Amino acid sequence: MKNYFFSFVIPTYNRSHFLKKTISSLLNQKYKHFEIIIIDDGSTDSTRQIIDEINDPKIRYFFQKNQERGVARNMGFLKAKGDYVNFFDSDDIAYDNHLQTANNILQKS
């Protein structure tokens, strides 16, 4: 049975007030084979500070000049190392069994 590796890609722009809750919901996954890729699309708020405070090795942070969400998502996809990629917005919240459920379904396929 293969343990699939998942990538969460989160483009963000000046949404630090939401980002911590989103990241926490992802770090609390029961299934632990994943990475979180934050593509900061030119934020001028405390986004970088939030990422630095969380300081988790599962998080990979990239800053780019503002080019809009689509470009940020594409950049995140290019940086992703996962077998599967999940796109999340910076205000999305995941159930703690999100990846476990996905992995279980993939195991049956």
Secondary structure, 3 states (H helix, E strand, C coil): CCCCCEEEEEEECCCHHHHHHHHHHHHCCCCCCEEEEEEECCCCCCHHHHHHHHCCCCEEEEECCCCCHHHHHHHHHHHCCCCEEEECCCCCCCCCCHHHHHHHHHHHC
